[in-house]
């Protein structure tokens, strides 16, 4: 064991969508550092069709062959019943859940004008509803136990948008909001909640032109995810970007803005360059008081502007 090696001995982790791609690397890394892992994967296609628990079973076999502990689960993250089944697997096997990593994903590509509500809902069910149902199962338990780590998998598409994947963008963007809310509620209970914003060469990019990309395999992302899941990580309410060897923090920012005691449509138009001027920006961290700091900043500008009139 390396000096100061970050270990997960005694910790129980649930990792959804761990039968391949990024999830597989997450599972293998945590297990190699001592975590007991529920490897969840329904075994669907990229579009969420079909089912094959063999994908999860294969990862479990890898972990066990390397001397680790793992169990396969094939329940769907898209339903409350399925999420309860995933958590029950951890509780029945090891009696607790210390770490939740919600990585399961599907995508339905196509222009928004052709996107059916059925496809839209299917994508949201896996990403956003899955995050909700899993968190409902584990978050109260973690708070009662005084410890927990939750990592939701967000996306560059959720931050900045992307063509022809409106449902995916919507779901991934909303996950960040849920993460921030839980980070605040878990603050006094030892429960850290963060998002990772990864990108890697997996089957989700099949069919896309990635010729000329630098190395960007899942193994370059897994350490970032593992750090967010570790007991030594005290960060909460963060967006950790990881792809192709680059790691960074993403966060909301605002222009400083301008104040007037009264506005007309014409005033907004006339001052739009000032409003959108990014020469000076303000940032507010969700934890511990970003919401209130935002209000305070805006109100102070209003008070100062009124006093100067």
BASEGU-538296 format. One record per residue (C-alpha): residue number from 1; residue in one letter; chain; x, y, z. Coordinates in nm, 4 decimals. Each point is the difference from the previous one (the first is absolute). Example, Ala and Ser with C-alpha at 12.3 -4.5 7.8 and 13.67 -1.06 7.14 Angstrom:
<site pos="1" code="a" unit="A" px="1.2300" py="-0.4500" pz="0.7800"/>
<site pos="2" code="s" unit="A" px="0.1370" py="0.3440" pz="-0.0660"/>
% end
This chain:
<site pos="1" code="x" unit="A" px="0.0000" py="0.0000" pz="0.0000"/>
<site pos="2" code="x" unit="A" px="0.1377" py="0.3412" pz="-0.0958"/>
<site pos="3" code="x" unit="A" px="0.0593" py="0.2581" pz="0.2693"/>
<site pos="4" code="x" unit="A" px="-0.3144" py="0.2096" pz="0.0570"/>
<site pos="5" code="x" unit="A" px="-0.1950" py="-0.2118" pz="-0.2496"/>
<site pos="6" code="x" unit="A" px="-0.3651" py="0.0976" pz="-0.0051"/>
<site pos="7" code="x" unit="A" px="-0.1905" py="-0.3112" pz="0.1057"/>
<site pos="8" code="x" unit="A" px="-0.3668" py="-0.0938" pz="0.0248"/>
<site pos="9" code="x" unit="A" px="0.0344" py="-0.2906" pz="0.2401"/>
<site pos="10" code="x" unit="A" px="-0.3298" py="-0.0765" pz="0.1726"/>
<site pos="11" code="x" unit="A" px="-0.1970" py="0.2302" pz="-0.2287"/>
<site pos="12" code="x" unit="A" px="-0.2966" py="-0.1220" pz="-0.2040"/>
<site pos="13" code="x" unit="A" px="-0.0517" py="0.1655" pz="-0.3377"/>
<site pos="14" code="x" unit="A" px="-0.2891" py="-0.0164" pz="-0.2459"/>
<site pos="15" code="x" unit="A" px="0.1025" py="0.0828" pz="-0.3558"/>
<site pos="16" code="x" unit="A" px="-0.2723" py="0.0114" pz="-0.2636"/>
<site pos="17" code="x" unit="A" px="0.0762" py="-0.0634" pz="-0.3639"/>
<site pos="18" code="x" unit="A" px="0.3185" py="-0.1769" pz="0.1065"/>
<site pos="19" code="x" unit="A" px="-0.0089" py="-0.2775" pz="-0.2583"/>
<site pos="20" code="x" unit="A" px="0.2122" py="0.1908" pz="-0.2492"/>
<site pos="21" code="x" unit="A" px="0.1564" py="0.3305" pz="-0.0936"/>
<site pos="22" code="x" unit="A" px="0.0684" py="0.2480" pz="0.2769"/>
<site pos="23" code="x" unit="A" px="-0.2051" py="-0.1915" pz="0.2563"/>
<site pos="24" code="x" unit="A" px="0.2131" py="-0.3099" pz="-0.0417"/>
<site pos="25" code="x" unit="A" px="0.3169" py="0.1976" pz="0.0666"/>
<site pos="26" code="x" unit="A" px="-0.1583" py="0.1623" pz="0.3045"/>
<site pos="27" code="x" unit="A" px="-0.0937" py="-0.3406" pz="0.1384"/>
<site pos="28" code="x" unit="A" px="0.3383" py="-0.1583" pz="-0.0675"/>
<site pos="29" code="x" unit="A" px="0.1896" py="0.2893" pz="0.1589"/>
<site pos="30" code="x" unit="A" px="-0.2095" py="0.0205" pz="0.3172"/>
<site pos="31" code="x" unit="A" px="0.0052" py="-0.3772" pz="0.0413"/>
<site pos="32" code="x" unit="A" px="0.3773" py="-0.0075" pz="-0.0470"/>
<site pos="33" code="x" unit="A" px="0.0241" py="0.2435" pz="0.2912"/>
<site pos="34" code="x" unit="A" px="-0.2121" py="-0.2138" pz="0.2314"/>
<site pos="35" code="x" unit="A" px="-0.3591" py="0.1075" pz="-0.0661"/>
<site pos="36" code="x" unit="A" px="-0.2784" py="-0.2569" pz="-0.0124"/>
<site pos="37" code="x" unit="A" px="-0.1879" py="0.0786" pz="-0.3178"/>
<site pos="38" code="x" unit="A" px="-0.3522" py="-0.0536" pz="-0.1270"/>
<site pos="39" code="x" unit="A" px="0.0540" py="-0.0084" pz="-0.3750"/>
<site pos="40" code="x" unit="A" px="-0.3337" py="0.1071" pz="-0.1438"/>
<site pos="41" code="x" unit="A" px="-0.0712" py="-0.0206" pz="-0.3703"/>
<site pos="42" code="x" unit="A" px="-0.3211" py="-0.0840" pz="-0.1802"/>
<site pos="43" code="x" unit="A" px="0.2067" py="-0.0886" pz="-0.3055"/>
<site pos="44" code="x" unit="A" px="-0.1909" py="0.2105" pz="-0.2508"/>
<site pos="45" code="x" unit="A" px="0.1079" py="0.1450" pz="-0.3307"/>
<site pos="46" code="x" unit="A" px="0.1127" py="0.3620" pz="-0.0208"/>
<site pos="47" code="x" unit="A" px="-0.3631" py="0.0901" pz="-0.0646"/>
<site pos="48" code="x" unit="A" px="-0.1207" py="-0.1870" pz="0.3097"/>
<site pos="49" code="x" unit="A" px="-0.1379" py="-0.3055" pz="-0.1793"/>
<site pos="50" code="x" unit="A" px="0.0315" py="-0.3621" pz="0.1095"/>
<site pos="51" code="x" unit="A" px="0.1538" py="-0.1424" pz="0.3171"/>
<site pos="52" code="x" unit="A" px="0.2994" py="-0.2195" pz="0.0803"/>
<site pos="53" code="x" unit="A" px="0.1320" py="-0.0398" pz="0.3547"/>
<site pos="54" code="x" unit="A" px="0.3006" py="-0.1703" pz="-0.1549"/>
<site pos="55" code="x" unit="A" px="0.1698" py="0.3394" pz="-0.0294"/>
<site pos="56" code="x" unit="A" px="-0.0169" py="0.0574" pz="0.3756"/>
<site pos="57" code="x" unit="A" px="0.0932" py="-0.3614" pz="0.0718"/>
<site pos="58" code="x" unit="A" px="0.3126" py="0.0288" pz="-0.2140"/>
<site pos="59" code="x" unit="A" px="0.1232" py="0.3008" pz="0.1997"/>
<site pos="60" code="x" unit="A" px="-0.0727" py="-0.1821" pz="0.3260"/>
<site pos="61" code="x" unit="A" px="0.2049" py="-0.2928" pz="-0.1273"/>
<site pos="62" code="x" unit="A" px="0.2909" py="0.2363" pz="-0.0736"/>
<site pos="63" code="x" unit="A" px="-0.0172" py="0.1485" pz="0.3473"/>
<site pos="64" code="x" unit="A" px="-0.0160" py="-0.3369" pz="0.1712"/>
<site pos="65" code="x" unit="A" px="0.2835" py="-0.1385" pz="-0.2110"/>
<site pos="66" code="x" unit="A" px="0.2137" py="0.2876" pz="0.1281"/>
<site pos="67" code="x" unit="A" px="-0.0899" py="-0.0820" pz="0.3612"/>
<site pos="68" code="x" unit="A" px="-0.2745" py="0.2586" pz="0.0470"/>
<site pos="69" code="x" unit="A" px="-0.3615" py="-0.0210" pz="0.1150"/>
<site pos="70" code="x" unit="A" px="-0.2905" py="0.0748" pz="-0.2303"/>
<site pos="71" code="x" unit="A" px="-0.3503" py="-0.1092" pz="-0.0861"/>
<site pos="72" code="x" unit="A" px="-0.1973" py="0.0490" pz="-0.3204"/>
<site pos="73" code="x" unit="A" px="-0.3395" py="0.1668" pz="-0.0218"/>
<site pos="74" code="x" unit="A" px="-0.2201" py="0.0315" pz="-0.3084"/>
<site pos="75" code="x" unit="A" px="-0.2810" py="0.2232" pz="0.1275"/>
<site pos="76" code="x" unit="A" px="-0.1015" py="0.3059" pz="-0.1991"/>
<site pos="77" code="x" unit="A" px="0.0866" py="0.3484" pz="0.1273"/>
<site pos="78" code="x" unit="A" px="-0.2963" py="0.1364" pz="-0.1957"/>
<site pos="79" code="x" unit="A" px="-0.2580" py="-0.0998" pz="0.2641"/>
<site pos="80" code="x" unit="A" px="-0.0418" py="0.0422" pz="0.3744"/>
<site pos="81" code="x" unit="A" px="-0.0397" py="-0.3766" pz="0.0349"/>
<site pos="82" code="x" unit="A" px="0.3214" py="-0.0641" pz="-0.1899"/>
<site pos="83" code="x" unit="A" px="0.1964" py="0.2508" pz="0.2057"/>
<site pos="84" code="x" unit="A" px="-0.1316" py="-0.1521" pz="0.3218"/>
<site pos="85" code="x" unit="A" px="0.1166" py="-0.3385" pz="-0.1282"/>
<site pos="86" code="x" unit="A" px="0.3489" py="0.1319" pz="-0.0679"/>
<site pos="87" code="x" unit="A" px="0.0318" py="0.1364" pz="0.3516"/>
<site pos="88" code="x" unit="A" px="-0.1524" py="-0.3153" pz="0.1478"/>
<site pos="89" code="x" unit="A" px="0.2777" py="-0.2002" pz="-0.1647"/>
<site pos="90" code="x" unit="A" px="0.2599" py="0.2041" pz="0.1895"/>
<site pos="91" code="x" unit="A" px="-0.1895" py="-0.0190" pz="0.3283"/>
<site pos="92" code="x" unit="A" px="-0.0676" py="-0.3729" pz="-0.0266"/>
<site pos="93" code="x" unit="A" px="0.3615" py="-0.0737" pz="-0.0913"/>
<site pos="94" code="x" unit="A" px="0.1963" py="0.2383" pz="0.2214"/>
<site pos="95" code="x" unit="A" px="-0.2534" py="0.1788" pz="0.2203"/>
<site pos="96" code="x" unit="A" px="0.0648" py="0.3596" pz="-0.1029"/>
<site pos="97" code="x" unit="A" px="0.0722" py="0.2487" pz="-0.2789"/>
<site pos="98" code="x" unit="A" px="0.2862" py="0.2471" pz="0.0376"/>
<site pos="99" code="x" unit="A" px="0.0420" py="0.1112" pz="-0.3601"/>
<site pos="100" code="x" unit="A" px="-0.2469" py="0.0540" pz="-0.2832"/>
<site pos="101" code="x" unit="A" px="0.1269" py="0.0639" pz="-0.3520"/>
<site pos="102" code="x" unit="A" px="-0.2799" py="0.0519" pz="-0.2502"/>
<site pos="103" code="x" unit="A" px="0.1625" py="-0.0554" pz="-0.3355"/>
<site pos="104" code="x" unit="A" px="-0.2666" py="-0.1893" pz="-0.1987"/>
<site pos="105" code="x" unit="A" px="-0.0776" py="0.1645" pz="-0.3318"/>
<site pos="106" code="x" unit="A" px="-0.1943" py="-0.0284" pz="-0.3218"/>
<site pos="107" code="x" unit="A" px="-0.0421" py="0.2401" pz="-0.2882"/>
<site pos="108" code="x" unit="A" px="-0.2530" py="0.0532" pz="-0.2764"/>
<site pos="109" code="x" unit="A" px="0.1575" py="0.2085" pz="-0.2744"/>
<site pos="110" code="x" unit="A" px="-0.1862" py="0.2136" pz="-0.2501"/>
<site pos="111" code="x" unit="A" px="-0.1117" py="0.3600" pz="-0.0599"/>
<site pos="112" code="x" unit="A" px="-0.2399" py="0.1461" pz="0.2533"/>
<site pos="113" code="x" unit="A" px="-0.2726" py="0.0449" pz="-0.2618"/>
<site pos="114" code="x" unit="A" px="-0.0114" py="-0.3796" pz="-0.0331"/>
<site pos="115" code="x" unit="A" px="0.0407" py="-0.0829" pz="0.3699"/>
<site pos="116" code="x" unit="A" px="-0.3004" py="-0.1812" pz="0.1448"/>
<site pos="117" code="x" unit="A" px="-0.1028" py="0.0477" pz="0.3598"/>
<site pos="118" code="x" unit="A" px="0.0383" py="-0.3748" pz="0.0429"/>
<site pos="119" code="x" unit="A" px="0.3699" py="0.0214" pz="-0.0908"/>
<site pos="120" code="x" unit="A" px="0.0434" py="0.3168" pz="0.2042"/>
<site pos="121" code="x" unit="A" px="-0.1527" py="-0.1673" pz="0.3046"/>
<site pos="122" code="x" unit="A" px="0.2018" py="-0.3182" pz="-0.0437"/>
<site pos="123" code="x" unit="A" px="0.3263" py="0.1941" pz="0.0165"/>
<site pos="124" code="x" unit="A" px="-0.1140" py="0.2058" pz="0.2997"/>
<site pos="125" code="x" unit="A" px="-0.1172" py="-0.3139" pz="0.1792"/>
<site pos="126" code="x" unit="A" px="0.3472" py="-0.1543" pz="-0.0117"/>
<site pos="127" code="x" unit="A" px="0.2011" py="0.3088" pz="0.0881"/>
<site pos="128" code="x" unit="A" px="-0.2164" py="0.2320" pz="0.2074"/>
<site pos="129" code="x" unit="A" px="-0.2741" py="-0.2224" pz="0.1410"/>
<site pos="130" code="x" unit="A" px="0.2650" py="-0.2613" pz="0.0716"/>
<site pos="131" code="x" unit="A" px="0.2030" py="0.2554" pz="0.1934"/>
<site pos="132" code="x" unit="A" px="-0.3101" py="0.0963" pz="0.1988"/>
<site pos="133" code="x" unit="A" px="-0.1116" py="-0.3537" pz="0.0826"/>
<site pos="134" code="x" unit="A" px="0.3496" py="-0.1164" pz="0.0946"/>
<site pos="135" code="x" unit="A" px="0.0575" py="0.3069" pz="0.2150"/>
<site pos="136" code="x" unit="A" px="-0.3347" py="-0.0528" pz="0.1728"/>
<site pos="137" code="x" unit="A" px="0.1174" py="-0.3480" pz="0.0941"/>
<site pos="138" code="x" unit="A" px="0.3515" py="0.0830" pz="0.1193"/>
<site pos="139" code="x" unit="A" px="0.0133" py="0.3670" pz="0.1017"/>
<site pos="140" code="x" unit="A" px="-0.2133" py="-0.0316" pz="0.3162"/>
<site pos="141" code="x" unit="A" px="0.1967" py="-0.3100" pz="0.1016"/>
<site pos="142" code="x" unit="A" px="0.3278" py="0.1822" pz="-0.0504"/>
<site pos="143" code="x" unit="A" px="-0.1159" py="0.3008" pz="0.2001"/>
<site pos="144" code="x" unit="A" px="-0.1159" py="-0.2244" pz="0.2844"/>
<site pos="145" code="x" unit="A" px="0.3346" py="-0.1821" pz="-0.0056"/>
<site pos="146" code="x" unit="A" px="0.1928" py="0.3276" pz="-0.0025"/>
<site pos="147" code="x" unit="A" px="0.1959" py="-0.0869" pz="-0.3122"/>
<site pos="148" code="x" unit="A" px="-0.0403" py="-0.0390" pz="-0.3722"/>
<site pos="149" code="x" unit="A" px="0.1288" py="0.0936" pz="-0.3420"/>
<site pos="150" code="x" unit="A" px="-0.2228" py="0.0491" pz="-0.3045"/>
<site pos="151" code="x" unit="A" px="0.1381" py="0.0691" pz="-0.3457"/>
<site pos="152" code="x" unit="A" px="-0.2374" py="0.0764" pz="-0.2845"/>
<site pos="153" code="x" unit="A" px="0.1340" py="-0.0179" pz="-0.3532"/>
<site pos="154" code="x" unit="A" px="-0.0751" py="0.3251" pz="-0.1814"/>
<site pos="155" code="x" unit="A" px="0.1137" py="0.0944" pz="-0.3494"/>
<site pos="156" code="x" unit="A" px="0.1595" py="0.2681" pz="-0.2128"/>
<site pos="157" code="x" unit="A" px="-0.3253" py="-0.0121" pz="-0.1963"/>
<site pos="158" code="x" unit="A" px="-0.1907" py="0.0841" pz="0.3166"/>
<site pos="159" code="x" unit="A" px="0.2212" py="0.3047" pz="0.0569"/>
<site pos="160" code="x" unit="A" px="0.0242" py="0.1389" pz="-0.3503"/>
<site pos="161" code="x" unit="A" px="-0.2555" py="-0.1848" pz="-0.2110"/>
<site pos="162" code="x" unit="A" px="0.0495" py="-0.2095" pz="-0.3123"/>
<site pos="163" code="x" unit="A" px="-0.1932" py="-0.0494" pz="-0.3207"/>
<site pos="164" code="x" unit="A" px="-0.2367" py="-0.2939" pz="-0.0427"/>
<site pos="165" code="x" unit="A" px="0.0079" py="-0.1167" pz="0.3633"/>
<site pos="166" code="x" unit="A" px="-0.2529" py="0.2306" pz="0.1674"/>
<site pos="167" code="x" unit="A" px="-0.1243" py="-0.2633" pz="0.2451"/>
<site pos="168" code="x" unit="A" px="0.3536" py="-0.0895" pz="0.1069"/>
<site pos="169" code="x" unit="A" px="0.0921" py="0.3671" pz="0.0462"/>
<site pos="170" code="x" unit="A" px="-0.3132" py="0.0597" pz="0.2071"/>
<site pos="171" code="x" unit="A" px="0.0545" py="-0.2979" pz="0.2267"/>
<site pos="172" code="x" unit="A" px="0.3676" py="0.0660" pz="0.0613"/>
<site pos="173" code="x" unit="A" px="-0.0590" py="0.3686" pz="0.0687"/>
<site pos="174" code="x" unit="A" px="-0.2724" py="-0.0780" pz="0.2530"/>
<site pos="175" code="x" unit="A" px="0.2223" py="-0.2476" pz="0.1836"/>
<site pos="176" code="x" unit="A" px="0.2275" py="0.2865" pz="0.0994"/>
<site pos="177" code="x" unit="A" px="-0.2928" py="0.1762" pz="0.1673"/>
<site pos="178" code="x" unit="A" px="-0.0877" py="-0.3119" pz="0.1978"/>
<site pos="179" code="x" unit="A" px="0.3634" py="-0.0429" pz="0.1000"/>
<site pos="180" code="x" unit="A" px="0.0201" py="0.3549" pz="0.1347"/>
<site pos="181" code="x" unit="A" px="-0.3193" py="-0.0401" pz="0.2017"/>
<site pos="182" code="x" unit="A" px="0.1176" py="-0.3258" pz="0.1587"/>
<site pos="183" code="x" unit="A" px="0.3462" py="0.1447" pz="0.0647"/>
<site pos="184" code="x" unit="A" px="-0.1583" py="0.2718" pz="0.2120"/>
<site pos="185" code="x" unit="A" px="-0.2298" py="-0.2399" pz="0.1862"/>
<site pos="186" code="x" unit="A" px="0.2833" py="-0.2467" pz="0.0616"/>
<site pos="187" code="x" unit="A" px="0.2410" py="0.2648" pz="0.1240"/>
<site pos="188" code="x" unit="A" px="-0.0694" py="-0.0538" pz="0.3698"/>
<site pos="189" code="x" unit="A" px="-0.0186" py="-0.3794" pz="-0.0269"/>
<site pos="190" code="x" unit="A" px="0.3351" py="-0.0954" pz="-0.1466"/>
<site pos="191" code="x" unit="A" px="-0.1475" py="-0.0671" pz="-0.3438"/>
<site pos="192" code="x" unit="A" px="0.1881" py="0.1427" pz="-0.2973"/>
<site pos="193" code="x" unit="A" px="-0.1818" py="0.0335" pz="-0.3323"/>
<site pos="194" code="x" unit="A" px="0.1770" py="0.0979" pz="-0.3205"/>
<site pos="195" code="x" unit="A" px="-0.0184" py="-0.0351" pz="-0.3776"/>
<site pos="196" code="x" unit="A" px="0.2683" py="-0.1227" pz="-0.2323"/>
<site pos="197" code="x" unit="A" px="-0.0034" py="0.1337" pz="-0.3556"/>
<site pos="198" code="x" unit="A" px="0.1837" py="-0.2691" pz="-0.1968"/>
<site pos="199" code="x" unit="A" px="0.0699" py="-0.0788" pz="-0.3612"/>
<site pos="200" code="x" unit="A" px="0.1683" py="-0.3138" pz="-0.1266"/>
<site pos="201" code="x" unit="A" px="0.0152" py="-0.2340" pz="-0.2937"/>
<site pos="202" code="x" unit="A" px="-0.2814" py="-0.2463" pz="0.0714"/>
<site pos="203" code="x" unit="A" px="-0.2781" py="-0.1572" pz="-0.2045"/>
<site pos="204" code="x" unit="A" px="-0.2063" py="0.3200" pz="0.0405"/>
<site pos="205" code="x" unit="A" px="0.2277" py="0.1703" pz="-0.2536"/>
<site pos="206" code="x" unit="A" px="-0.0263" py="-0.2763" pz="-0.2571"/>
<site pos="207" code="x" unit="A" px="-0.0964" py="0.1459" pz="-0.3362"/>
<site pos="208" code="x" unit="A" px="0.1487" py="0.3415" pz="0.0778"/>
<site pos="209" code="x" unit="A" px="0.3145" py="0.1338" pz="-0.1612"/>
<site pos="210" code="x" unit="A" px="0.2693" py="-0.0165" pz="0.2680"/>
<site pos="211" code="x" unit="A" px="0.2931" py="-0.0408" pz="-0.2388"/>
<site pos="212" code="x" unit="A" px="0.2972" py="0.2007" pz="0.1183"/>
<site pos="213" code="x" unit="A" px="-0.1128" py="0.0208" pz="0.3626"/>
<site pos="214" code="x" unit="A" px="0.2759" py="-0.0420" pz="0.2608"/>
<site pos="215" code="x" unit="A" px="-0.0160" py="-0.2980" pz="0.2387"/>
<site pos="216" code="x" unit="A" px="-0.3262" py="0.0384" pz="0.1929"/>
<site pos="217" code="x" unit="A" px="-0.0779" py="-0.3389" pz="0.1492"/>
<site pos="218" code="x" unit="A" px="-0.2119" py="-0.0623" pz="0.3124"/>
<site pos="219" code="x" unit="A" px="0.3144" py="-0.0706" pz="0.2039"/>
<site pos="220" code="x" unit="A" px="0.0825" py="0.3715" pz="-0.0204"/>
<site pos="221" code="x" unit="A" px="-0.3308" py="0.0886" pz="0.1668"/>
<site pos="222" code="x" unit="A" px="-0.0327" py="-0.2697" pz="0.2685"/>
<site pos="223" code="x" unit="A" px="0.2470" py="0.1570" pz="0.2504"/>
<site pos="224" code="x" unit="A" px="-0.2025" py="0.3232" pz="0.0059"/>
<site pos="225" code="x" unit="A" px="-0.3186" py="-0.1924" pz="0.0723"/>
<site pos="226" code="x" unit="A" px="0.1733" py="-0.2068" pz="0.2669"/>
<site pos="227" code="x" unit="A" px="0.1269" py="0.3119" pz="0.1745"/>
<site pos="228" code="x" unit="A" px="-0.3518" py="0.1454" pz="0.0225"/>
<site pos="229" code="x" unit="A" px="-0.1154" py="-0.3318" pz="0.1502"/>
<site pos="230" code="x" unit="A" px="0.2784" py="-0.0150" pz="0.2591"/>
<site pos="231" code="x" unit="A" px="-0.0432" py="0.0806" pz="0.3688"/>
<site pos="232" code="x" unit="A" px="0.2887" py="0.2484" pz="-0.0115"/>
<site pos="233" code="x" unit="A" px="-0.1794" py="0.2107" pz="-0.2603"/>
<site pos="234" code="x" unit="A" px="-0.1842" py="0.2757" pz="0.1865"/>
<site pos="235" code="x" unit="A" px="-0.1196" py="0.1793" pz="-0.3126"/>
<site pos="236" code="x" unit="A" px="-0.3731" py="0.0146" pz="-0.0579"/>
<site pos="237" code="x" unit="A" px="-0.2133" py="0.1705" pz="-0.2614"/>
<site pos="238" code="x" unit="A" px="0.2821" py="-0.0120" pz="-0.2544"/>
<site pos="239" code="x" unit="A" px="0.0168" py="-0.0687" pz="-0.3737"/>
<site pos="240" code="x" unit="A" px="0.3280" py="-0.1792" pz="-0.0731"/>
<site pos="241" code="x" unit="A" px="0.0854" py="-0.0127" pz="-0.3699"/>
<site pos="242" code="x" unit="A" px="0.2174" py="-0.2888" pz="-0.1177"/>
<site pos="243" code="x" unit="A" px="0.0922" py="-0.1005" pz="-0.3548"/>
<site pos="244" code="x" unit="A" px="0.3133" py="-0.0855" pz="-0.1971"/>
<site pos="245" code="x" unit="A" px="0.2215" py="0.0586" pz="0.3033"/>
<site pos="246" code="x" unit="A" px="-0.1397" py="0.3469" pz="0.0771"/>
<site pos="247" code="x" unit="A" px="-0.1725" py="0.0658" pz="0.3313"/>
<site pos="248" code="x" unit="A" px="-0.1712" py="0.3251" pz="0.0926"/>
<site pos="249" code="x" unit="A" px="-0.2891" py="0.1427" pz="0.1951"/>
<site pos="250" code="x" unit="A" px="-0.3042" py="0.1314" pz="-0.1837"/>
<site pos="251" code="x" unit="A" px="-0.2191" py="0.2533" pz="0.1756"/>
<site pos="252" code="x" unit="A" px="-0.2708" py="0.2553" pz="-0.0775"/>
<site pos="253" code="x" unit="A" px="0.1151" py="0.3551" pz="-0.0606"/>
<site pos="254" code="x" unit="A" px="-0.1819" py="0.3278" pz="-0.0605"/>
<site pos="255" code="x" unit="A" px="0.1026" py="0.3291" pz="-0.1459"/>
<site pos="256" code="x" unit="A" px="0.0130" py="0.2734" pz="0.2605"/>
<site pos="257" code="x" unit="A" px="-0.3041" py="0.1537" pz="-0.1624"/>
<site pos="258" code="x" unit="A" px="-0.1452" py="0.3482" pz="0.0290"/>
<site pos="259" code="x" unit="A" px="-0.2609" py="0.1667" pz="0.2186"/>
<site pos="260" code="x" unit="A" px="-0.2825" py="0.2392" pz="-0.0768"/>
<site pos="261" code="x" unit="A" px="-0.2888" py="0.0791" pz="0.2333"/>
<site pos="262" code="x" unit="A" px="-0.2422" py="-0.0360" pz="-0.2930"/>
<site pos="263" code="x" unit="A" px="0.0202" py="-0.1764" pz="-0.3352"/>
<site pos="264" code="x" unit="A" px="-0.1702" py="0.0102" pz="-0.3370"/>
<site pos="265" code="x" unit="A" px="0.0458" py="-0.2392" pz="-0.2888"/>
<site pos="266" code="x" unit="A" px="0.1983" py="0.2724" pz="-0.1733"/>
<site pos="267" code="x" unit="A" px="0.2269" py="0.0382" pz="0.3051"/>
<site pos="268" code="x" unit="A" px="0.0828" py="-0.3719" pz="-0.0095"/>
<site pos="269" code="x" unit="A" px="0.0804" py="0.0229" pz="-0.3700"/>
<site pos="270" code="x" unit="A" px="0.2151" py="0.3096" pz="0.0459"/>
<site pos="271" code="x" unit="A" px="0.2028" py="-0.1511" pz="0.2835"/>
<site pos="272" code="x" unit="A" px="0.0179" py="-0.3581" pz="-0.1287"/>
<site pos="273" code="x" unit="A" px="0.3720" py="0.0282" pz="-0.0762"/>
<site pos="274" code="x" unit="A" px="0.0629" py="0.0969" pz="0.3633"/>
<site pos="275" code="x" unit="A" px="-0.2283" py="-0.2742" pz="0.1301"/>
<site pos="276" code="x" unit="A" px="0.1818" py="-0.2666" pz="-0.2040"/>
<site pos="277" code="x" unit="A" px="0.3487" py="0.1408" pz="0.0623"/>
<site pos="278" code="x" unit="A" px="0.2174" py="-0.2839" pz="0.1356"/>
<site pos="279" code="x" unit="A" px="0.2962" py="0.2208" pz="0.0903"/>
<site pos="280" code="x" unit="A" px="-0.1013" py="-0.0333" pz="0.3651"/>
<site pos="281" code="x" unit="A" px="-0.1807" py="-0.3083" pz="0.1258"/>
<site pos="282" code="x" unit="A" px="-0.1459" py="-0.1092" pz="0.3310"/>
<site pos="283" code="x" unit="A" px="-0.0117" py="-0.3586" pz="0.1266"/>
<site pos="284" code="x" unit="A" px="-0.2020" py="-0.1554" pz="0.2798"/>
<site pos="285" code="x" unit="A" px="0.0646" py="-0.3511" pz="0.1339"/>
<site pos="286" code="x" unit="A" px="-0.3068" py="-0.2064" pz="0.0791"/>
<site pos="287" code="x" unit="A" px="0.1521" py="-0.1142" pz="0.3307"/>
<site pos="288" code="x" unit="A" px="-0.0383" py="0.1436" pz="0.2510"/>
<site pos="289" code="x" unit="A" px="-0.2067" py="0.3101" pz="-0.0908"/>
<site pos="290" code="x" unit="A" px="0.0100" py="0.0697" pz="-0.3723"/>
<site pos="291" code="x" unit="A" px="-0.3735" py="0.0630" pz="-0.0298"/>
<site pos="292" code="x" unit="A" px="0.0054" py="0.2595" pz="0.2794"/>
<site pos="293" code="x" unit="A" px="0.3282" py="0.1544" pz="-0.1138"/>
<site pos="294" code="x" unit="A" px="-0.1527" py="0.0501" pz="-0.3438"/>
<site pos="295" code="x" unit="A" px="-0.2994" py="0.1793" pz="0.1467"/>
<site pos="296" code="x" unit="A" px="0.2245" py="0.2042" pz="0.2275"/>
<site pos="297" code="x" unit="A" px="0.2202" py="0.1140" pz="-0.2866"/>
<site pos="298" code="x" unit="A" px="-0.2963" py="0.1029" pz="-0.2132"/>
<site pos="299" code="x" unit="A" px="-0.1722" py="0.1801" pz="0.2864"/>
<site pos="300" code="x" unit="A" px="0.3202" py="0.1827" pz="0.0985"/>
<site pos="301" code="x" unit="A" px="0.0400" py="0.1256" pz="-0.3574"/>
<site pos="302" code="x" unit="A" px="-0.3588" py="0.1227" pz="0.0120"/>
<site pos="303" code="x" unit="A" px="0.0520" py="0.1736" pz="0.3340"/>
<site pos="304" code="x" unit="A" px="0.3239" py="0.1623" pz="-0.1155"/>
<site pos="305" code="x" unit="A" px="-0.1541" py="0.1109" pz="-0.3284"/>
<site pos="306" code="x" unit="A" px="-0.3025" py="0.1477" pz="0.1732"/>
<site pos="307" code="x" unit="A" px="0.2176" py="0.1848" pz="0.2509"/>
<site pos="308" code="x" unit="A" px="0.2035" py="0.1582" pz="-0.2814"/>
<site pos="309" code="x" unit="A" px="-0.3048" py="0.1281" pz="-0.1837"/>
% end
